[in-house]
């Protein structure tokens, strides 16, 4: 399946080498077990089976073991062949299969053959309608679509939170300066920030009452990744019958020193820039040898296929 120039994935951002992914695993938050308990309970309560799950945009599959612990078969897809080359020898073939594919491409998957589609920290990169059509096509009736974003960081200290937002926006400017299609990337960044505005759920394919759960996410939302003055105005993808909730949940807290903060910022694959280098020095001045506290917010979307 081909893609138009405006809809093709932004090249290179997460097509990275093994050294990058080693740092990624250090710098990114890990969801606690209760996160998956919630997902699997929803799936079971809505009549879902535990045969086949498709992890789309899997990267290096940090949640493969969680999914394999419940499902007989885990399909791992990613747009970058190098990422699949990293995970295939690590995970092997016992219960796992692999695809190099965009989330929008599912013609090779038998219709209504998948019990759960799992999309972690990737759906903002997608053409929203095309990706949702592909998800709906492959899911069985009663199957579950899981879409989530975990992190960025929420620091208890407001001054550090402001520094974090400025660091993220500096990294976004660096990405935009190298982007093949800056407008498309701006829309990706806009979807990823604040309330994680993704996944339109039309009622032709989805049971009304899909859950959009904001965990440890105040009304200010995630840090806005779009630099000031550059917003394009993405449509709102939350539907009138979606059920939104805001809740606090223990188990998502962190305590980080300077090295861990840098690992987290670098896990976002920002290109090197003098602006970001200066802000990293500001982090060194602000944190020094101290440990700082905060928590990882999460947006979780749970929807059932008609």
C-alpha positions in Angstrom: 0.0 0.0 0.0 1.5 3.3 -1.0 1.1 6.6 0.8 0.9 10.2 -0.5 3.7 12.5 0.3 1.6 14.4 2.9 0.6 11.2 4.7 3.8 9.2 4.7 5.5 8.7 8.0 8.0 11.3 9.0 11.3 9.5 8.2 14.0 8.8 10.7 12.7 10.0 14.0 12.4 6.5 15.6 14.4 4.6 13.0 17.4 4.4 15.3 20.3 2.1 16.1 20.6 -0.2 19.1 22.5 2.3 21.2 19.6 4.8 21.0 17.1 2.1 22.0 19.3 1.1 25.0 19.0 4.7 26.2 15.3 4.8 25.3 14.6 1.9 27.7 16.5 3.8 30.4 14.9 7.1 29.8 11.2 6.2 29.2 8.7 5.3 31.9 7.5 1.8 32.3 3.8 1.3 32.9 3.1 -0.5 36.2 1.4 -3.9 36.2 -1.9 -2.3 37.2 -2.0 -0.5 33.8 -2.2 -3.9 32.0 -4.6 -5.3 34.7 -7.0 -2.5 33.7 -6.6 -3.2 30.0 -7.1 -6.9 30.3 -10.1 -6.5 32.6 -11.7 -4.2 30.1 -11.1 -6.6 27.3 -12.5 -9.5 29.2 -15.5 -7.6 30.5 -16.4 -6.7 26.9 -16.2 -10.2 25.6 -12.7 -10.1 24.2 -10.7 -13.3 23.6 -7.0 -13.7 24.4 -5.8 -15.3 21.1 -4.0 -12.7 19.0 -2.9 -9.2 19.8 -1.3 -6.8 17.3 1.2 -4.3 18.8 1.4 -1.6 16.1 4.3 0.8 16.0 6.0 -1.5 18.5 9.5 0.1 18.2 11.6 -2.4 20.2 8.6 -3.8 21.9 9.0 -2.8 25.5 5.6 -4.4 26.4 5.9 -7.6 24.4 6.3 -9.7 27.5 3.2 -8.2 29.1 1.1 -9.0 26.0 2.6 -12.5 25.6 1.7 -13.2 29.2 -2.0 -13.1 28.2 -2.2 -13.8 24.5 -1.3 -16.9 22.6 0.1 -14.9 19.6 1.6 -11.4 19.5 2.1 -9.7 16.2 4.8 -6.9 16.4 4.7 -4.3 13.6 7.0 -1.3 13.0 7.7 1.0 10.1 11.5 0.7 10.6 13.0 -2.6 9.4 16.0 -2.0 11.7 13.7 -2.0 14.8 12.3 -5.4 13.7 15.8 -6.6 13.2 16.6 -5.7 16.8 13.6 -7.4 18.4 13.3 -10.5 16.3 16.5 -12.3 17.7 15.7 -11.0 21.2 12.1 -12.4 21.3 12.3 -15.3 18.9 9.4 -17.1 17.3 7.6 -18.7 20.2 4.3 -16.9 20.2 5.7 -13.9 18.2 5.5 -12.9 14.6 6.8 -9.7 12.9 5.8 -7.2 10.2 7.5 -4.2 8.7 4.5 -1.9 8.1 2.8 1.4 8.9 -0.2 1.3 11.2 -2.3 2.4 8.3 -1.4 -0.8 6.3 -3.3 -3.9 7.2 -4.3 -5.5 3.9 -2.1 -8.5 4.6 -4.0 -9.2 7.9 -7.1 -11.3 7.6 -10.2 -9.1 8.4 -11.7 -9.6 11.8 -8.9 -11.9 12.9 -7.3 -9.8 15.7 -8.6 -9.7 19.3 -6.7 -6.6 20.4 -4.8 -3.8 18.7 -2.3 -2.2 21.1 -0.8 1.2 20.2 1.6 2.6 22.7 3.0 6.1 22.4 2.8 6.1 18.6 -0.7 6.9 17.3 0.0 10.7 17.0 2.3 9.8 14.1 -0.5 8.3 12.1 -3.0 9.5 9.5 -5.9 9.3 12.0 -8.7 8.2 9.7 -6.6 5.7 7.7 -5.1 4.2 10.8 -8.5 3.8 12.5 -9.9 2.2 9.4 -7.0 -0.3 9.4 -7.6 -1.0 13.1 -11.3 -1.5 12.6 -10.8 -3.8 9.6 -8.5 -6.2 11.5 -10.4 -6.4 14.8 -13.0 -9.1 15.5 -16.4 -7.9 16.8 -15.9 -7.5 20.5 -12.2 -6.9 20.1 -10.4 -4.1 21.9 -8.5 -1.1 20.6 -5.9 0.1 23.2 -4.2 3.4 22.6 -2.0 5.2 25.1 0.6 7.8 25.7 2.9 7.5 28.8 4.9 10.5 29.8 6.4 13.2 29.4 7.4 14.0 32.9 5.4 16.0 35.4 7.8 17.5 38.0 6.6 18.6 41.4 8.7 21.7 41.2 6.9 24.2 38.9 10.2 25.8 37.8 11.5 22.4 36.7 8.3 21.8 34.8 8.7 25.0 33.0 12.2 24.1 32.1 11.0 20.7 30.9 8.4 22.2 28.6 11.0 24.6 27.2 13.3 21.7 26.6 10.7 19.7 24.8 9.8 22.7 22.6 13.4 23.3 21.8 13.7 19.7 20.7 10.6 20.1 18.6 12.2 23.1 16.9 15.2 21.0 16.1 13.0 18.3 14.6 11.1 20.8 12.5 14.3 22.4 11.2 15.2 19.0 9.6 11.8 17.8 8.7 10.9 16.8 5.1 7.3 17.9 5.7 7.3 20.5 8.6 3.5 21.0 8.5 2.8 17.3 8.9 5.3 17.1 11.8 3.6 20.1 13.5 0.3 18.2 13.4 2.0 15.1 14.9 3.4 17.3 17.7 0.1 19.0 18.3 -1.7 15.7 18.6 0.9 14.5 21.1 0.7 17.3 23.5 -1.9 18.5 26.1 -4.7 15.9 26.1 -3.2 13.5 23.5 -5.8 14.2 20.8 -5.9 11.0 18.7 -8.1 8.2 17.6 -11.5 9.3 16.1 -14.1 6.6 16.9 -17.0 6.5 14.5 -20.0 4.7 15.7 -20.2 2.6 12.5 -17.3 0.6 13.8 -17.2 1.2 17.6 -19.5 0.6 20.5 -20.5 4.0 22.1 -19.0 4.7 25.4 -15.3 4.3 24.6 -13.1 5.3 27.6 -10.6 8.2 27.4 -8.9 7.9 30.8 -6.5 10.6 32.0 -4.2 9.1 34.7 -2.3 11.6 36.8 -3.0 14.1 34.1 -4.3 17.5 35.3 -6.4 19.7 33.2 -3.3 21.4 31.9 -2.4 18.0 30.2 0.9 16.9 28.9 3.5 19.4 28.0 2.7 21.2 24.8 5.3 20.0 22.3 4.5 22.7 19.7 6.7 25.8 20.0 4.7 29.0 20.8 3.0 30.6 17.8 3.2 27.5 15.6 -0.1 25.7 16.3 -2.1 24.7 13.2 -5.4 23.8 14.9 -5.9 20.0 14.7 -9.5 18.8 14.8 -10.8 17.4 18.1 -11.0 13.6 17.9 -12.9 12.9 21.1 -16.4 11.9 20.2 -19.7 13.0 21.8 -20.4 9.6 23.3 -16.8 8.9 24.5 -16.5 8.9 28.3 -13.7 11.0 29.6 -12.4 10.6 33.2 -9.5 12.1 35.2 -8.0 10.1 38.1 -4.9 9.8 40.3 -3.2 6.4 40.5 -0.3 5.5 42.6 2.7 3.6 41.2 3.6 6.1 38.5 6.0 8.3 40.6 9.6 8.9 39.8 12.7 10.3 41.6 15.4 11.3 39.1 18.9 12.8 39.1 20.4 14.8 36.4 21.7 11.8 34.4 18.2 10.2 34.4 16.6 13.5 33.3 19.0 13.7 30.4 18.3 10.1 29.4 14.6 10.9 29.4 15.0 14.0 27.2 17.3 12.2 24.8 14.9 9.3 24.5 12.7 11.6 22.4 15.3 11.4 19.6 15.7 15.2 19.4 18.4 16.3 16.9 21.4 18.1 18.4 20.9 21.8 18.7 22.6 24.7 20.5 19.3 25.7 22.0 18.8 22.3 23.6 22.4 22.1 24.7 22.0 25.4 26.6 18.8 24.0 28.2 20.6 20.8 29.3 23.2 23.0 31.0 20.3 24.8 32.7 19.2 21.4 34.0 22.7 20.8 35.4 22.5 24.2 37.2 19.0 23.6 38.5 19.3 20.0 39.6 23.0 19.6 40.4 23.5 16.5 42.5 20.0 16.4 43.8 17.2 14.0 43.2 13.9 15.5 42.1 10.4 14.0 42.3 7.4 13.8 40.0 5.1 11.4 38.2 4.5 10.0 34.8 1.0 10.9 33.4 -0.8 8.6 31.0 -3.7 8.9 28.6 -5.4 5.6 27.9 -8.1 5.0 25.3 -10.1 1.8 25.4 -12.7 1.1 22.7 -14.7 -2.0 21.6 -15.3 -3.1 18.0 -18.9 -3.5 17.0 
